[in-house]
Amino acid sequence: MRTDPTQGLGPELSLEQAIDRDCRDFRGGLTAVCAIMGKHYDSFQKRLSVSHPENHLSVRDFEQFLELVRGSAVSRTLDRLQGRISYQPVPVESLPDALKAMADKCHQEALFFASLRDGVADSIWRPHEVARLDAHGDDIIRLIKGILAGARLAMVEDDL
């Protein structure tokens, strides 16, 4: 069974499975998604549920679903299918304490990456090693993007 390296653990999900998972994780579940999207539950839930693979969302409905649910399972699946990584930065205040925490985290990550050298001395990457590498890489990118987003929010324009 393949695992989704952006998740770290668990099976890779098809797009249908990811939509189903995100609907179930959404507050109120499938019922709430159908109601908020203004769709009749009995027929529309079949388009959202993996239990009815013969029913599909239209492109317009899929776009509305993405905008409403903003689920991580669909994002991870689309990233995997397209060979990309996407992030929605969570702004972190760019204050001395936050920057110190970032420096500490970068130091911890550097130790992790240094430890990989011995683990892959045989030039063979195993699935669990790649999954850990992905997870650590994602952590560091999220941290840096969060600090940058916080700095942008706190940025003051120069009056030059």
ABEGO torsion letter per residue (X at the ends): XBBBAAAGBEBBBBAAAAAAAAAAABBGEAAAAAAAAGBBAAAAAAAABAABAABBBBAAAAAAAAAAAGBAAAAAAAAAAAGBBBBBBBBBBBBAAAAAAAAAAAAAAAAAAAAAAAAAAAGBBBAAAAAAAAAAAAAAAAAAAAAAAAAAAABBBBBX
